[in-house]
Amino acid sequence: MKFHYYPDTDSLYIELVDRESADSIEARPGIVIDVDKEGRIVGIDIEHASEAVDLSRLETESLPLKNIQMHA
């Protein structure tokens, strides 16, 4: 799972899996869900992210993490 923040558009893309998106579904205004050709969720795009979520903090709980990579 990867988080991509784009300050020029203030959007946050949460890449859940490394698969190509085949379609997009607008769940609500400003929230788009990308799915693959089988209809499985591959990512979530949040527009105006700084207004919708706290971008200053990332917290995990009870995830079976084996590897954590931090990139600036």
C-alpha atoms as one frame of an Amber mdcrd trajectory, in Angstrom:
protein
   0.000   0.000   0.000   1.329   3.431  -0.934   0.141   6.939  -0.195   0.748
   9.590  -2.861   0.054  13.242  -2.056  -0.023  15.807  -4.868   0.200  19.326
  -3.389  -0.486  21.086  -6.697  -3.986  19.537  -6.782  -4.303  18.830  -3.031
  -5.210  15.238  -3.768  -4.289  12.061  -1.931  -4.121   8.770  -3.795  -4.068
   5.605  -1.723  -2.678   2.802  -3.870  -3.926  -0.405  -2.292  -2.326  -2.869
  -4.722   0.089  -2.642  -7.631  -2.424  -3.415 -10.391  -3.628  -1.379 -13.334
  -6.891   0.489 -12.960  -9.542  -0.311 -15.567 -12.398   1.866 -14.315 -13.206
   4.579 -11.780 -16.284   4.907  -9.605 -17.219   8.186  -7.915 -18.296   7.072
  -4.442 -19.103  10.639  -3.367 -18.168  14.028  -4.737 -14.385  14.239  -4.415
 -13.852  10.540  -3.666 -13.056   8.226  -6.561 -12.441   4.486  -6.290 -10.300
   2.850  -8.961 -10.991  -0.790  -9.795  -9.249  -3.359 -11.985 -10.883  -5.278
 -14.838 -12.308  -7.803 -12.348 -13.877  -5.009 -10.278 -11.444  -5.288  -7.357
 -10.404  -2.039  -5.672  -6.885  -0.912  -6.574  -6.892   2.639  -5.205  -8.786
   5.551  -3.710  -8.407   9.187  -4.803  -9.401  11.943  -2.360  -9.700  15.457
  -3.780  -9.121  18.453  -1.468  -7.357  16.022   0.836  -6.058  18.628   3.284
  -9.662  19.578   4.039 -10.831  15.966   4.397  -8.034  14.211   6.313  -5.177
  14.995   8.693  -2.151  14.818   6.389   0.298  15.544   9.214  -0.043  12.122
  10.814   0.009   8.508   9.653  -0.803   5.790  12.134  -1.235   2.032  11.800
  -2.820  -0.372  14.207  -2.609  -4.168  14.269  -1.241  -4.496  10.729   0.925
  -7.538  10.019   3.744  -5.391   8.633   6.951  -7.089   7.540   8.601  -4.111
   5.856   8.200  -0.370   6.299   9.737   2.025   3.773   9.821   5.761   4.338
  10.448   8.146   1.439  10.644  11.903   1.642
